[in-house]
Amino acid sequence: MKPTEAVSVTGNTDIQQAQQLVEACRKVTAELGHLIVGQQEVVEQLLIAILARGHCLLEGVPGLAKTLMVRGLSQVMKLSFRRIQFTPDLMPADIMGTEVISEDPASGHRTMTFLPGPLFGQMILADEINRTPPKTQSALLEAMQEHSVTIGGKTYPLPEPFFVLATQNPIEQEGTYPLPEAQRDRFLFHVKVAYPQREQEREIVARTTSTLDIHLTPVITGPEIMACQALVRKVPVPDHVMDFVLDLVRCTRPHEADAPAFVKELVEWGAGPRASQFLVLAGKVRAVLRGRFHVTLDDIAAVALPILRHRIIPTFNAEAEGVNADAIIERVLKAVPRGTPAQVL
């Protein structure tokens, strides 16, 4: 079905907004291409997460332009950018802000004044988030879920739209603090940033060792992003696609009666309901970005890995055999039957 065929269901205005969204994302990708070489899949996943009103956890070795990518994305989207370098001595107040005593010079009256921390931005880069203790990591929980922070009994809203893009190094384990499961579950995507291909690396070296000076042009604004977020939620999800989402997530839980035998053997804990929600939201965004106003099974399968990989805990035996979460998800995708509209009817 083409976008124009959905007019009777969604209305001409929604179709026009969807087409504008596709064009805006094309411009964002093209503009970022002036700064970032390759990494098209990573950029697309970041766009999907933002339009689904979610957060991203970026994992990759140093030097893969993760920080540069996030900073460039904030410039192209005209969002305020804050980078927080997570270190072992970082405290929650260093992120959220703190109350200080201020004195009125005229009256001498003292009051408590709140000084906002770097968390009060629209696009937050939590750099090397696993280098700070859980006490400080947990300072992001309310911000990521409620888009607000509570200090001294008062709740302060964060600027909208609000996104947390966190990075972590998969190599170094000494001196790091793995994210708790509850916090990892707050991230819509766990994106793995791979090494560039040979020709891409050649281009990277040529750009970064010359006098080339790149200036990015904003192509979309915060209010427009929020309008796009509202639009994608209108995308319909057929019953057979919703059934596939539920079957996929429930099959990752070893205690489910219908779970495959290999899941019961290889998985300690499976994905929770938030995985189902995020699969549907990400599937809606992916559908719109491909010119459709309905979600297909392929949309769900395409976003399954980055959504499920940080929500599945392999057993000790699986880890001993070198079976990681990605391998388990691939097997689950093959094991879950894909229904069709005809079968549902």
C-alpha positions in Angstrom: 0.0 0.0 0.0 1.4 3.4 -1.0 1.0 6.5 1.3 -1.7 8.0 -0.9 -3.8 4.9 -0.5 -4.2 5.5 3.2 -6.0 8.8 2.8 -9.4 7.4 3.7 -8.0 6.1 7.0 -5.6 8.9 8.0 -6.6 12.0 6.1 -4.8 14.2 3.6 -3.1 16.2 6.4 -1.5 13.2 8.0 -0.2 12.0 4.6 1.3 15.4 3.8 2.9 15.5 7.2 4.3 12.0 6.7 5.8 13.0 3.3 7.3 16.1 4.9 8.8 13.9 7.7 10.4 11.6 5.1 11.9 14.5 3.3 13.1 16.1 6.6 14.8 12.8 7.6 16.4 12.5 4.1 17.8 16.0 4.6 19.1 15.2 8.1 20.9 12.1 6.8 22.4 14.0 3.9 23.5 16.9 6.1 25.1 14.4 8.6 26.8 12.7 5.7 29.0 15.9 5.3 30.3 15.2 8.8 30.0 11.4 9.3 31.4 8.9 6.8 29.2 5.7 6.6 27.3 4.5 9.6 24.0 4.9 7.7 22.3 2.1 9.8 23.4 3.8 13.1 22.1 7.2 11.9 18.8 5.6 10.9 18.4 3.9 14.3 19.1 7.2 16.0 16.4 8.9 13.9 13.9 6.2 14.7 14.6 6.4 18.4 14.2 10.2 18.4 10.9 10.1 16.4 9.7 7.4 18.7 10.5 9.6 21.7 13.0 7.1 23.0 16.7 7.1 24.1 19.7 5.3 22.7 22.7 3.4 24.2 25.6 3.5 21.7 28.3 0.9 22.2 31.5 0.9 20.3 35.3 1.2 20.7 36.9 4.6 20.9 37.4 6.6 17.8 34.2 5.7 15.9 32.8 9.3 16.0 30.0 8.5 18.5 30.3 11.8 20.2 30.7 13.7 16.9 27.6 12.0 15.5 25.4 13.0 18.5 26.8 16.6 18.5 26.2 16.8 14.7 22.7 15.5 15.1 21.8 18.1 17.6 23.1 20.8 15.3 21.1 19.5 12.3 18.0 19.3 14.5 18.6 22.7 16.1 18.5 21.2 19.6 20.4 22.4 22.6 23.3 20.0 23.3 24.8 19.0 26.6 27.7 16.6 27.0 28.2 15.0 30.4 31.5 13.1 30.9 30.7 10.3 33.4 33.6 9.6 35.8 33.9 7.6 39.1 33.7 10.8 41.2 30.6 12.3 39.4 27.7 13.0 41.8 23.9 13.2 41.0 23.9 16.9 41.8 26.6 17.4 39.1 24.1 16.2 36.6 20.7 17.4 37.8 21.7 20.6 39.5 21.5 21.7 43.1 19.8 24.3 45.4 22.0 27.1 46.7 21.4 29.8 49.3 21.0 33.3 47.7 20.7 36.6 49.5 18.8 39.6 48.5 21.3 42.6 48.7 18.5 45.0 49.6 16.6 43.1 52.3 19.2 40.6 53.3 16.5 37.9 53.0 17.9 34.5 52.1 16.2 32.0 49.9 17.0 28.7 48.3 17.6 29.0 44.5 17.8 26.0 42.1 20.7 26.0 39.7 20.0 23.7 36.8 22.6 21.1 35.9 23.7 20.0 32.4 20.8 17.6 32.3 18.6 20.6 31.4 19.2 20.4 27.7 17.3 18.8 24.8 19.9 16.3 23.5 22.1 14.9 26.3 25.2 12.9 25.6 26.0 10.7 28.6 29.5 9.9 27.6 30.9 6.6 28.9 27.9 6.2 31.2 29.3 2.9 32.6 32.3 4.7 34.2 30.2 6.2 37.1 28.7 4.4 40.1 25.0 3.3 40.1 24.2 6.1 42.5 24.9 8.6 39.7 23.7 6.5 36.9 20.3 6.3 38.6 20.0 10.1 38.5 19.0 9.7 34.8 16.1 7.4 35.6 13.4 10.0 36.3 14.7 12.2 33.5 14.5 9.4 30.9 11.1 8.2 32.0 9.2 11.3 33.1 11.3 14.0 31.4 11.7 15.8 34.7 13.9 15.9 37.8 13.0 16.2 41.4 15.3 18.3 43.7 14.4 19.2 47.3 10.9 18.0 46.9 10.2 20.1 43.8 9.8 18.7 40.3 11.3 20.6 37.4 10.3 19.7 33.8 13.1 19.3 31.3 13.0 21.1 27.9 11.2 19.3 25.1 12.0 17.4 23.1 14.3 15.5 25.4 16.7 12.7 24.5 19.5 10.8 26.3 22.1 9.3 24.0 24.6 7.3 26.1 27.9 5.8 25.1 29.9 3.0 26.5 33.1 1.1 25.6 32.6 -2.7 25.2 36.3 -3.5 25.7 37.3 -2.1 29.1 35.6 -3.7 32.1 38.1 -2.7 34.8 36.9 0.4 36.7 33.4 0.4 35.1 29.9 -0.1 36.5 27.6 -2.1 34.3 24.2 -0.5 33.9 21.4 -2.0 36.0 18.7 -3.9 34.1 16.1 -1.4 35.1 18.1 1.4 33.5 19.1 -0.5 30.4 15.4 -1.2 29.9 14.8 2.6 29.6 16.8 2.7 26.4 14.7 2.1 23.3 17.8 1.0 21.3 21.1 -0.6 22.1 23.0 0.3 19.0 26.4 -1.3 18.2 28.7 1.0 16.3 31.0 -1.1 14.1 34.4 -0.3 12.5 34.2 1.6 9.1 35.0 -0.2 5.9 38.4 0.3 4.2 37.3 3.0 1.7 35.2 4.7 4.4 38.2 4.8 6.7 40.3 6.3 3.9 37.8 9.1 3.5 37.7 9.7 7.3 41.5 10.0 7.4 41.5 12.3 4.4 38.8 14.6 5.9 40.3 14.8 9.4 43.9 15.4 8.4 43.2 18.3 6.0 42.0 21.9 6.3 38.4 20.9 5.5 36.0 22.9 7.8 32.4 21.5 7.9 29.4 23.6 8.9 26.1 21.8 9.4 22.8 23.5 8.5 19.8 22.9 10.7 16.9 21.3 8.7 14.3 20.5 11.4 13.4 22.1 14.8 12.3 20.9 18.2 8.6 21.7 17.7 8.7 20.0 14.3 10.2 16.9 15.9 7.5 16.9 18.5 4.8 17.1 15.7 6.5 14.2 14.0 6.4 12.2 17.2 2.7 12.7 17.4 2.2 11.8 13.8 3.9 8.4 13.9 1.7 7.3 16.8 -1.3 7.5 14.4 0.2 4.8 12.2 -2.1 1.7 12.3 -0.7 -1.7 13.3 -2.5 -4.7 11.7 -3.6 -7.5 14.1 -1.2 -10.0 12.6 1.7 -7.6 13.2 0.6 -7.0 16.8 0.4 -10.8 17.3 3.9 -11.2 15.9 5.2 -8.6 18.3 3.6 -10.3 21.3 4.8 -13.8 20.2 8.3 -12.5 19.6 8.7 -10.9 23.0 7.0 -13.6 25.0 9.1 -16.3 23.3 12.2 -14.7 24.8 10.9 -15.6 28.3 12.1 -19.0 29.4 9.3 -19.4 31.9 6.6 -19.1 29.2 5.0 -22.5 28.3 5.2 -21.8 24.6 8.9 -20.7 24.7 11.2 -22.7 22.4 13.4 -25.3 24.0 16.6 -23.4 23.2 15.2 -20.3 24.9 14.6 -22.2 28.1 18.2 -23.5 27.9 20.0 -20.3 26.9 18.0 -17.5 28.4 18.0 -16.5 32.1 15.6 -13.6 31.8 13.6 -12.4 28.8 12.3 -9.1 27.6 9.5 -7.3 29.4 6.4 -5.4 28.2 8.4 -2.3 27.4 10.1 -4.3 24.6 6.6 -4.8 23.0 5.8 -1.1 23.2 9.1 -0.1 21.7 8.9 -2.7 18.9 5.5 -1.2 17.9 6.7 2.4 18.1 9.9 1.8 16.2 8.1 -0.2 13.6 5.7 2.7 13.1 8.6 5.2 12.6 10.4 2.8 10.2 7.2 2.3 8.2 6.7 6.1 7.7 10.4 6.6 6.8 9.8 4.0 4.0 6.8 5.8 2.6 4.1 3.6 4.2 1.4 4.5 6.7 1.0 1.0 8.1 3.4 -1.4 9.9 4.6 -4.7 8.4 6.3 -7.7 9.8 9.6 -6.7 8.1 9.5 -3.4 10.1 9.3 -5.3 13.4 12.0 -7.8 12.4 14.3 -5.0 11.3 14.3 -3.3 14.7 14.2 -6.5 16.8 18.0 -6.7 17.4 18.7 -3.2 18.8 15.5 -3.4 20.9 15.9 -6.8 22.4 19.7 -7.3 22.8 19.9 -5.4 26.1 16.7 -6.9 27.5 17.8 -10.6 27.2 20.1 -12.1 29.8 21.8 -15.3 28.6 22.5 -18.1 31.0 25.9 -19.0 32.2 26.0 -22.0 29.9 25.1 -19.8 26.9 27.9 -17.4 27.7 30.3 -20.3 28.2 29.4 -21.6 24.8 29.9 -18.1 23.2 26.2 -17.6 22.5 25.3 -14.0 23.0 21.9 -12.2 23.0 22.1 -11.3 19.3 22.4 -15.0 18.3 19.5 -15.9 20.5 17.3 -13.2 19.0 18.2 -14.4 15.5 17.0 -17.9 16.4 13.8 -16.5 18.0 13.0 -14.5 14.9 13.3 -17.7 12.8 11.3 -19.7 15.4 8.3 -17.4 15.7 5.7 -18.0 12.9 4.8 -15.0 10.8 1.1 -14.7 10.3 -0.6 -13.0 7.3 -3.7 -10.8 7.1 -5.5 -13.7 5.3 -4.7 -16.1 8.2 -5.9 -13.6 10.8 -9.2 -13.2 9.0 
